[in-house]
Amino acid sequence: MLHLNDGGTISFGERSGSRTARVDAIAEAFAAAGVQGGASDTILQGMWEKWVFISTAAGITCLMRAAVGDIVAAGAADRTLALFDEISSIAASQGFAPRPASVQRGKTMLTTSGSPFTASMLRDVESGRPIEADHMLGDLLKRSGKADGFPVLRLAYAHLKAYEARRTRMQS
């Protein structure tokens, strides 16, 4: 596995939010290994916040076929923010509106001028590898329960589905 950022923490917990012996055992094992992070009593909230971020990053960097800084330089940071807001609204409709700190961190990372950051999905697209369009973006659209709306998310998803169709055709 290729890890391309400096940060690295892990959060884990029971879906119910309860603290169990299993969570404590995992926490002890990670602490002994020097792994950053720890147990979370709000793991589902954290998972949704990560999904909002990585889906926005994947959607916009694949759609634009560019790094965050290049998207900003092209004057399209507003499209990134629109996608972030669309996905955040789906998370909110599921009971997991991103918390203010997560929103601020995500929007900052996704609109930083000069940033070389891209989603791993873009690297997969550029290398002709399989991608997770249905798992990342398609599932969000399904969860929205709406046949319309979410124009940037729908466009990003359509772009990735077109890539998958072409990839399949080229392999035949």
Secondary structure, DSSP 8 states (H G I E B T S, - for coil): ----SS---EEE--TT----HHHHHHHHHHHHTT-SEEE-TTHHHHHHHHHHHHHHHHHHHHHHTS-HHHHHHTT-HHHHHHHHHHHHHHHHHTT----HHHHHHHHHHTS-TT-----HHHHHHHTT----HIIIIIHHHHHHT-SS--HHHHHHHHHHHHHHHHHHHHH-
